[in-house]
Amino acid sequence: MGTTHVNARVQKHRDAMRMSGLRPVQIWVPDTRRPNFAEECRRQSRLVTQADMSDTDMQDFMDNALADVAGWTA
């Protein structure tokens, strides 16, 4: 009995969102509760670090971009 009321409310909300020009999407995100999540984060971070260290062109680009932001804040 209570489920029907909730379902109707959810459908009403979804209909209103669609009428506003929005549409629902589904995204998948990593499950942070998995036992190996932290180790996988460390593994990927090491890979990124290694790639960054070997890409001197990117580091030069980032240094130049950072030097170019002087005076942007109000």
N, CA, C and O atoms as CSV, one atom per row, in Angstrom:
chain,resi,resn,atom,element,x,y,z
A,1,MET,N,N,0.835,-1.185,0.000
A,1,MET,CA,C,0.000,0.000,0.000
A,1,MET,C,C,0.879,1.247,0.000
A,1,MET,O,O,0.647,2.151,-0.803
A,2,GLY,N,N,1.876,1.324,0.873
A,2,GLY,CA,C,2.763,2.476,0.928
A,2,GLY,C,C,3.670,2.569,-0.281
A,2,GLY,O,O,4.066,3.662,-0.685
A,3,THR,N,N,4.003,1.415,-0.866
A,3,THR,CA,C,4.894,1.397,-2.023
A,3,THR,C,C,4.251,2.075,-3.226
A,3,THR,O,O,4.926,2.778,-3.978
A,4,THR,N,N,2.972,1.872,-3.409
A,4,THR,CA,C,2.276,2.492,-4.535
A,4,THR,C,C,2.346,4.006,-4.439
A,4,THR,O,O,2.548,4.678,-5.450
A,5,HIS,N,N,2.183,4.553,-3.240
A,5,HIS,CA,C,2.252,6.001,-3.043
A,5,HIS,C,C,3.645,6.521,-3.396
A,5,HIS,O,O,3.784,7.546,-4.064
A,6,VAL,N,N,4.665,5.809,-2.941
A,6,VAL,CA,C,6.042,6.213,-3.236
A,6,VAL,C,C,6.294,6.128,-4.741
A,6,VAL,O,O,6.878,7.042,-5.322
A,7,ASN,N,N,5.864,5.052,-5.368
A,7,ASN,CA,C,6.047,4.901,-6.813
A,7,ASN,C,C,5.371,6.024,-7.593
A,7,ASN,O,O,5.924,6.528,-8.571
A,8,ALA,N,N,4.190,6.410,-7.162
A,8,ALA,CA,C,3.465,7.496,-7.837
A,8,ALA,C,C,4.208,8.823,-7.662
A,8,ALA,O,O,4.297,9.620,-8.596
A,9,ARG,N,N,4.737,9.051,-6.464
A,9,ARG,CA,C,5.501,10.280,-6.211
A,9,ARG,C,C,6.762,10.326,-7.064
A,9,ARG,O,O,7.100,11.362,-7.637
A,10,VAL,N,N,7.450,9.201,-7.142
A,10,VAL,CA,C,8.674,9.133,-7.946
A,10,VAL,C,C,8.342,9.374,-9.412
A,10,VAL,O,O,9.046,10.116,-10.096
A,11,GLN,N,N,7.275,8.750,-9.896
A,11,GLN,CA,C,6.892,8.933,-11.294
A,11,GLN,C,C,6.500,10.380,-11.567
A,11,GLN,O,O,6.826,10.919,-12.625
A,12,LYS,N,N,5.815,11.008,-10.638
A,12,LYS,CA,C,5.441,12.411,-10.793
A,12,LYS,C,C,6.699,13.279,-10.885
A,12,LYS,O,O,6.771,14.185,-11.716
A,13,HIS,N,N,7.686,13.000,-10.032
A,13,HIS,CA,C,8.938,13.752,-10.065
A,13,HIS,C,C,9.649,13.544,-11.400
A,13,HIS,O,O,10.124,14.503,-12.010
A,14,ARG,N,N,9.722,12.296,-11.851
A,14,ARG,CA,C,10.387,12.008,-13.126
A,14,ARG,C,C,9.676,12.696,-14.295
A,14,ARG,O,O,10.321,13.229,-15.198
A,15,ASP,N,N,8.363,12.679,-14.269
A,15,ASP,CA,C,7.598,13.352,-15.333
A,15,ASP,C,C,7.879,14.852,-15.330
A,15,ASP,O,O,8.033,15.459,-16.390
A,16,ALA,N,N,7.946,15.451,-14.135
A,16,ALA,CA,C,8.238,16.883,-14.033
A,16,ALA,C,C,9.635,17.192,-14.562
A,16,ALA,O,O,9.836,18.195,-15.248
A,17,MET,N,N,10.585,16.344,-14.250
A,17,MET,CA,C,11.946,16.546,-14.749
A,17,MET,C,C,11.991,16.444,-16.273
A,17,MET,O,O,12.671,17.231,-16.933
A,18,ARG,N,N,11.275,15.484,-16.822
A,18,ARG,CA,C,11.226,15.347,-18.286
A,18,ARG,C,C,10.564,16.570,-18.928
A,18,ARG,O,O,10.994,17.040,-19.981
A,19,MET,N,N,9.532,17.067,-18.290
A,19,MET,CA,C,8.844,18.250,-18.814
A,19,MET,C,C,9.768,19.473,-18.772
A,19,MET,O,O,9.591,20.418,-19.540
A,20,SER,N,N,10.751,19.446,-17.872
A,20,SER,CA,C,11.723,20.530,-17.778
A,20,SER,C,C,12.817,20.410,-18.832
A,20,SER,O,O,13.699,21.263,-18.927
A,21,GLY,N,N,12.748,19.340,-19.622
A,21,GLY,CA,C,13.741,19.155,-20.673
A,21,GLY,C,C,14.918,18.285,-20.264
A,21,GLY,O,O,15.919,18.221,-20.979
A,22,LEU,N,N,14.811,17.621,-19.135
A,22,LEU,CA,C,15.891,16.749,-18.661
A,22,LEU,C,C,15.553,15.300,-18.961
A,22,LEU,O,O,14.395,14.943,-19.180
A,23,ARG,N,N,16.591,14.475,-18.967
A,23,ARG,CA,C,16.354,13.056,-19.146
A,23,ARG,C,C,17.229,12.279,-18.176
A,23,ARG,O,O,18.312,12.735,-17.810
A,24,PRO,N,N,16.763,11.112,-17.762
A,24,PRO,CA,C,17.548,10.337,-16.799
A,24,PRO,C,C,18.718,9.634,-17.484
A,24,PRO,O,O,18.625,9.230,-18.643
A,25,VAL,N,N,19.799,9.500,-16.759
A,25,VAL,CA,C,20.944,8.725,-17.227
A,25,VAL,C,C,21.391,7.805,-16.096
A,25,VAL,O,O,21.149,8.078,-14.921
A,26,GLN,N,N,22.032,6.739,-16.464
A,26,GLN,CA,C,22.564,5.821,-15.467
A,26,GLN,C,C,24.076,5.826,-15.600
A,26,GLN,O,O,24.614,5.698,-16.700
A,27,ILE,N,N,24.752,5.973,-14.481
A,27,ILE,CA,C,26.214,5.919,-14.506
A,27,ILE,C,C,26.680,4.860,-13.521
A,27,ILE,O,O,26.024,4.589,-12.515
A,28,TRP,N,N,27.794,4.284,-13.824
A,28,TRP,CA,C,28.403,3.290,-12.952
A,28,TRP,C,C,29.652,3.900,-12.354
A,28,TRP,O,O,30.472,4.479,-13.067
A,29,VAL,N,N,29.796,3.773,-11.067
A,29,VAL,CA,C,30.959,4.317,-10.360
A,29,VAL,C,C,31.646,3.182,-9.608
A,29,VAL,O,O,31.012,2.172,-9.301
A,30,PRO,N,N,32.928,3.335,-9.311
A,30,PRO,CA,C,33.626,2.289,-8.567
A,30,PRO,C,C,32.980,2.050,-7.200
A,30,PRO,O,O,32.508,2.979,-6.545
A,31,ASP,N,N,32.974,0.800,-6.795
A,31,ASP,CA,C,32.429,0.425,-5.488
A,31,ASP,C,C,33.531,0.594,-4.446
A,31,ASP,O,O,34.442,-0.228,-4.358
A,32,THR,N,N,33.443,1.646,-3.671
A,32,THR,CA,C,34.476,1.954,-2.677
A,32,THR,C,C,34.473,0.967,-1.509
A,32,THR,O,O,35.387,0.985,-0.685
A,33,ARG,N,N,33.466,0.116,-1.431
A,33,ARG,CA,C,33.390,-0.852,-0.338
A,33,ARG,C,C,34.144,-2.143,-0.650
A,33,ARG,O,O,34.334,-2.979,0.235
A,34,ARG,N,N,34.570,-2.310,-1.886
A,34,ARG,CA,C,35.281,-3.541,-2.243
A,34,ARG,C,C,36.608,-3.616,-1.501
A,34,ARG,O,O,37.254,-2.593,-1.272
A,35,PRO,N,N,37.011,-4.809,-1.130
A,35,PRO,CA,C,38.236,-4.960,-0.342
A,35,PRO,C,C,39.492,-4.462,-1.064
A,35,PRO,O,O,40.424,-3.990,-0.412
A,36,ASN,N,N,39.532,-4.557,-2.373
A,36,ASN,CA,C,40.744,-4.163,-3.099
A,36,ASN,C,C,40.678,-2.749,-3.658
A,36,ASN,O,O,41.523,-2.365,-4.466
A,37,PHE,N,N,39.690,-1.972,-3.240
A,37,PHE,CA,C,39.517,-0.636,-3.804
A,37,PHE,C,C,40.732,0.259,-3.545
A,37,PHE,O,O,41.238,0.899,-4.467
A,38,ALA,N,N,41.191,0.305,-2.313
A,38,ALA,CA,C,42.314,1.192,-1.959
A,38,ALA,C,C,43.581,0.796,-2.718
A,38,ALA,O,O,44.308,1.658,-3.212
A,39,GLU,N,N,43.841,-0.494,-2.808
A,39,GLU,CA,C,45.035,-0.940,-3.531
A,39,GLU,C,C,44.930,-0.597,-5.013
A,39,GLU,O,O,45.926,-0.216,-5.628
A,40,GLU,N,N,43.752,-0.727,-5.587
A,40,GLU,CA,C,43.576,-0.377,-7.004
A,40,GLU,C,C,43.788,1.120,-7.214
A,40,GLU,O,O,44.349,1.522,-8.234
A,41,CYS,N,N,43.354,1.945,-6.277
A,41,CYS,CA,C,43.603,3.389,-6.351
A,41,CYS,C,C,45.097,3.676,-6.331
A,41,CYS,O,O,45.596,4.488,-7.109
A,42,ARG,N,N,45.806,2.998,-5.427
A,42,ARG,CA,C,47.253,3.191,-5.355
A,42,ARG,C,C,47.935,2.749,-6.659
A,42,ARG,O,O,48.832,3.430,-7.156
A,43,ARG,N,N,47.507,1.615,-7.203
A,43,ARG,CA,C,48.084,1.103,-8.446
A,43,ARG,C,C,47.898,2.113,-9.584
A,43,ARG,O,O,48.841,2.421,-10.313
A,44,GLN,N,N,46.684,2.617,-9.722
A,44,GLN,CA,C,46.413,3.576,-10.790
A,44,GLN,C,C,47.155,4.888,-10.561
A,44,GLN,O,O,47.620,5.514,-11.513
A,45,SER,N,N,47.265,5.300,-9.315
A,45,SER,CA,C,48.004,6.534,-9.006
A,45,SER,C,C,49.475,6.393,-9.379
A,45,SER,O,O,50.076,7.325,-9.913
A,46,ARG,N,N,50.050,5.231,-9.098
A,46,ARG,CA,C,51.450,5.000,-9.484
A,46,ARG,C,C,51.618,5.075,-10.998
A,46,ARG,O,O,52.585,5.655,-11.492
A,47,LEU,N,N,50.672,4.487,-11.736
A,47,LEU,CA,C,50.743,4.539,-13.202
A,47,LEU,C,C,50.677,5.975,-13.711
A,47,LEU,O,O,51.431,6.355,-14.607
A,48,VAL,N,N,49.786,6.762,-13.148
A,48,VAL,CA,C,49.646,8.156,-13.556
A,48,VAL,C,C,50.914,8.931,-13.224
A,48,VAL,O,O,51.386,9.735,-14.028
A,49,THR,N,N,51.461,8.690,-12.047
A,49,THR,CA,C,52.688,9.367,-11.637
A,49,THR,C,C,53.827,9.046,-12.596
A,49,THR,O,O,54.569,9.936,-13.012
A,50,GLN,N,N,53.959,7.769,-12.943
A,50,GLN,CA,C,55.008,7.364,-13.874
A,50,GLN,C,C,54.813,8.028,-15.240
A,50,GLN,O,O,55.776,8.489,-15.852
A,51,ALA,N,N,53.579,8.074,-15.708
A,51,ALA,CA,C,53.299,8.701,-17.002
A,51,ALA,C,C,53.603,10.200,-16.947
A,51,ALA,O,O,54.175,10.757,-17.884
A,52,ASP,N,N,53.219,10.844,-15.851
A,52,ASP,CA,C,53.481,12.276,-15.704
A,52,ASP,C,C,54.974,12.578,-15.673
A,52,ASP,O,O,55.430,13.556,-16.265
A,53,MET,N,N,55.723,11.740,-14.986
A,53,MET,CA,C,57.162,11.975,-14.868
A,53,MET,C,C,57.875,11.829,-16.222
A,53,MET,O,O,58.897,12.472,-16.464
A,54,SER,N,N,57.336,10.996,-17.081
A,54,SER,CA,C,57.994,10.778,-18.369
A,54,SER,C,C,57.508,11.743,-19.451
A,54,SER,O,O,58.064,11.774,-20.549
A,55,ASP,N,N,56.474,12.530,-19.147
A,55,ASP,CA,C,55.911,13.453,-20.141
A,55,ASP,C,C,56.366,14.878,-19.824
A,55,ASP,O,O,55.624,15.645,-19.210
A,56,THR,N,N,57.562,15.224,-20.234
A,56,THR,CA,C,58.098,16.552,-19.930
A,56,THR,C,C,57.363,17.638,-20.703
A,56,THR,O,O,57.259,18.766,-20.222
A,57,ASP,N,N,56.853,17.325,-21.883
A,57,ASP,CA,C,56.086,18.318,-22.644
A,57,ASP,C,C,54.845,18.756,-21.868
A,57,ASP,O,O,54.509,19.939,-21.830
A,58,MET,N,N,54.172,17.790,-21.253
A,58,MET,CA,C,52.978,18.125,-20.474
A,58,MET,C,C,53.359,18.969,-19.266
A,58,MET,O,O,52.659,19.925,-18.931
A,59,GLN,N,N,54.452,18.629,-18.616
A,59,GLN,CA,C,54.889,19.419,-17.461
A,59,GLN,C,C,55.213,20.845,-17.875
A,59,GLN,O,O,54.856,21.789,-17.170
A,60,ASP,N,N,55.883,21.014,-19.006
A,60,ASP,CA,C,56.176,22.355,-19.513
A,60,ASP,C,C,54.884,23.118,-19.811
A,60,ASP,O,O,54.763,24.301,-19.491
A,61,PHE,N,N,53.931,22.433,-20.423
A,61,PHE,CA,C,52.649,23.052,-20.738
A,61,PHE,C,C,51.953,23.520,-19.460
A,61,PHE,O,O,51.443,24.639,-19.397
A,62,MET,N,N,51.936,22.651,-18.436
A,62,MET,CA,C,51.278,23.000,-17.184
A,62,MET,C,C,51.994,24.165,-16.493
A,62,MET,O,O,51.346,25.055,-15.943
A,63,ASP,N,N,53.316,24.156,-16.522
A,63,ASP,CA,C,54.066,25.263,-15.925
A,63,ASP,C,C,53.742,26.581,-16.630
A,63,ASP,O,O,53.540,27.602,-15.973
A,64,ASN,N,N,53.693,26.563,-17.952
A,64,ASN,CA,C,53.360,27.774,-18.721
A,64,ASN,C,C,51.927,28.223,-18.450
A,64,ASN,O,O,51.663,29.419,-18.326
A,65,ALA,N,N,51.007,27.275,-18.358
A,65,ALA,CA,C,49.613,27.620,-18.063
A,65,ALA,C,C,49.493,28.247,-16.682
A,65,ALA,O,O,48.762,29.220,-16.500
A,66,LEU,N,N,50.199,27.700,-15.720
A,66,LEU,CA,C,50.155,28.244,-14.371
A,66,LEU,C,C,50.745,29.649,-14.318
A,66,LEU,O,O,50.254,30.502,-13.578
A,67,ALA,N,N,51.780,29.889,-15.088
A,67,ALA,CA,C,52.392,31.221,-15.112
A,67,ALA,C,C,51.464,32.241,-15.766
A,67,ALA,O,O,51.595,33.443,-15.536
A,68,ASP,N,N,50.528,31.760,-16.579
A,68,ASP,CA,C,49.650,32.641,-17.338
A,68,ASP,C,C,48.396,33.068,-16.564
A,68,ASP,O,O,47.609,33.858,-17.085
A,69,VAL,N,N,48.189,32.577,-15.349
A,69,VAL,CA,C,46.972,32.903,-14.609
A,69,VAL,C,C,47.153,34.091,-13.664
A,69,VAL,O,O,46.226,34.450,-12.938
A,70,ALA,N,N,48.295,34.680,-13.668
A,70,ALA,CA,C,48.534,35.814,-12.778
A,70,ALA,C,C,47.513,36.926,-13.057
A,70,ALA,O,O,47.304,37.314,-14.206
A,71,GLY,N,N,46.890,37.425,-12.000
A,71,GLY,CA,C,45.938,38.513,-12.141
A,71,GLY,C,C,44.514,38.089,-12.469
A,71,GLY,O,O,43.661,38.949,-12.686
A,72,TRP,N,N,44.230,36.787,-12.511
A,72,TRP,CA,C,42.882,36.322,-12.845
A,72,TRP,C,C,41.909,36.484,-11.707
A,72,TRP,O,O,40.704,36.576,-11.943
A,73,THR,N,N,42.387,36.522,-10.476
A,73,THR,CA,C,41.467,36.621,-9.333
A,73,THR,C,C,41.099,38.082,-9.113
A,73,THR,O,O,41.876,38.992,-9.398
A,74,ALA,N,N,39.918,38.271,-8.608
A,74,ALA,CA,C,39.415,39.628,-8.386
A,74,ALA,C,C,39.902,40.219,-7.099
A,74,ALA,O,O,39.562,41.356,-6.775
